[in-house]
Structures are given as structure tokens and as C-alpha cells.
Amino acid sequence: MSAAAASDVDLFVIGAGSGGVRAARIAALHGARVMIAEEYRVGGTCVIRGCVPKKLLVYASRFSHAFEDAAGFGWTVPQPSFDWPSLIANKDKEIARLEAAYRTNLEKAGAEIVKSRAVIEDPHTVRLLATGARISASHILVATGGWPHSGHDIPGVEHAISSNEAFHLPALPGEIVIQGGGYIAVEFACIFAGLGSQVTLVYRGENILRGFDDDLRTHLRGEMESRGIKVLCGHTVTAIAKHGERYTATLSDGREIGADRVMSAVGRRPNVFNFGLDTIGVKTAPHGGIAVDEYSRTSVPSVYAIGDVTNRINLTPVAIREGHAFADTVFGGRPTVVDFTNVPTAVFSEPEIGTVGLTEFAARERLHRVDIYKSNFRPLKATLSGSHSRMLMKLVVDAATDRVVGIHIAGEGAGEMIQLLGIAVKMGATKADFDATMAVHPTSAEEIVTMRQPTARYGVEAAE
């Protein structure tokens, strides 16, 4: 049909994850007629099988450390026991509540929700597989997210679970092998270890968390190993064999590791298949996601895409911001471009990591002069708990302008701290601004504003 012809809806959204829901809701509030299709559950990866349930499991895993720490503060705690089915059941209740809230917000805004897979037939027509109905739309938004992939096709790969299945295991595995070194692999390694599993993390790279600051990577790996997680870098899983209820993972060096479960967490791919994108000629980018311009428009003018399916910055808050910007641009009369610089993020490992801005490596590549301020210390809590855990805080400063261009933290509360510090970096705060800020004592965060002498200097002046 032509764009000028009457349409059933102004906007058809494929995928009711965080980005799609925000786009649909804001577009409806702008007065658009909106239909949103979801074949599984409203909420998408983040709410149903990602950030939210994962964080609930993170909280659960940290109680084991809290029980250990309590003795140093005078508490006598009976030998604790953990029940995995109770945790999963309580987690499922909360996820169901959140899904209902997402549905309610969509409906209150005036968007219509349909439970079906949707396939694009032409630039203005979508077919619902559940009923066969064809819906005409002035605009189509693809927000189908990403999906776990198992990496290389190895013998026995069908025996590996992904993060999707990890949330629904019938029992906590006594031993688990996890392949991967990114967010998901590291977080689940810490979750399972905290809950009592023996964990082996296998990663092909030289160190975990590629792309993060090297000091953070090294610090976290050491902390994980001190908590009993075996980290094997420079290796891959080459085969998985099932033996009754047990599994054997064969590594690239020939060794075999027995486990109750083997988990593949080597990454996620943009979910671009079987939605009809190729039928209408929507182009993909070299990184595999849907290619879009600064307003999230694809190569087909009536079709847009947001979130992980575009493979830009694959974080829930980014998808939400993209969805809101799309709705404001197309239906709100306010063209809005999303700024992808200085996006703060956290890894909910143990200890957790918070980071924003440039790593030391990136800063030294891009800037003429760089000053590094770094503090590695034992937090006050550890002095009585007896824990050997240490915190790392690091500032990366453009020495030519005095701007703080990167902050990297490992330790308790890192995620909360980096959200607020992200504001300072986004506003262009200088090291002098940090120095002029009074410390809050006694806190770990005060280290951020009390580091006075650079621990390293790079550039022209440093060489003189």
C-alpha cells in the first residue's frame, strides 16, 4: 500500500522489550494509534530474562558473604542454608508483577498489545502469525532485541544452557562450567559461586571483560579467584558430553572438566532473522545489527529500529532513550538525537564494577597528555569483617584541559556511585572540580575527591 493511503495504525512496534514499550507508550501519549506485538512476554530481555531477574539473583548470592562478615561485628549466625526453588519462585512472582505493570502502562497510554510474532510484508504492512491478520501502518518500529548465541558449533553444544535457561534451572548446580568473559558470563560466575556452586570460567581472551579498563579487569579477576572461582583465560570449550545427569566439558588444551551444568555465555546477536527485514531490503551494518541513522531510521524510510537489534550500545537504558527519542521525533514534533558518549554502566559481579568514559588505554590513544589517579585500598568494613577484598578507584584526566574523561570503580556500591559520577563526567567536570568537592567521611566514595597526586603521567610533558 502507499504511505498516503489510510492505515490501520500510525505505529506498529515489533517487540515489547524496554525500548519497544517506551516507544509505543510515548507515541501513544503523543496521540498516535499504536499496536505493539510480542510473541513471548511483555518486558523483553531486561525484565523477563535479563537485568532484573539477574540483579535479584545477585542480591541472593551476596548473602553468603554477609553471613561471613557478620562474625567480625559480633554477630553469631547459625549455619545458613539456601533453597534455590524458593529463590526462583519469589523471582518469578516479581517478574510477573513487573510484566503486569508494563502491560498496564501501555494500555493506559492507549496502545494495543497483541500476543503474536509479527512479520513485515512490505514497508507499510505487518502480518500477525497468530491470526494471519494483516495490519497496515504508517510507521514500523523493530525492537526485537538480541538473543544468546553459542559461538562455534562444537560437538554437544545442544547440552549447554544459556542465560535464558539459567533463570529456570530446577536445582542449583553443584559444579558449573561457564564459557565467556563478558558481562553475562562474569555476573553468572559470581552469582553461582555466591550461592555455593563450584565455578570454572573459561574465556578465549587474555583477560575477562574485554573493552573495560585494564586495571579493572585485572582487579576483578583477582577478586573472583580469591572467592574460589577458577578463571581459565586463553582457552575455549571444544566439546560437551553428557553422562546421565552430569556433563564433561573438553577444553582447547585437551583437559576435561566435569560439571552438573555447562553454560555458554559468549555473547548475544541482534535478533534480525525471520521478521521479513530482508524481504523489504532493510540493510544491516557490518557489526550485524540493523543499520540506522541518527534518528534510528533504517534504509527503508517508514521502518525504524532501536535497542539491541541495532547493536549500537546494548544496554537497557540506551534502548529506552532511543525509544523515547524515536517517539518524540516521529510523533512529538521534536527531532531528538541520542548522545552515545559517556554512557555509565555497571557489571554486577562480586565485587561489582562501575565505569564511565574513556579507559586509560583509549585516553592515551586519543589525547596528547593523560594523568592517571588511582587508589587501591581495603575498605573500612573489611577491617572488622576480616575480608581480604579491596576496592579500586581510578580517574583518567585529560591533562591539557583538566577534564575528568574516565572513572572506573571496583567495589561495593560501584554501580550506585557511577550513576552519579556519570553526571559529573557528562557535564565536563574537571579534576579541580573534584578536588574542590568536600569529602563525605567515612565512606569509600570519598577517595574519588581526595586523590591529589597522579600515579602515572603520559604525554609530552611526562617525557620531558
Summary of the structure (lengths in Angstrom):
residues: 464
radius of gyration: 24.1
end to end distance: 69.0
largest distance: 74.5
contacts: 1605
relative contact order: 0.13
helix: 35%
strand: 26%
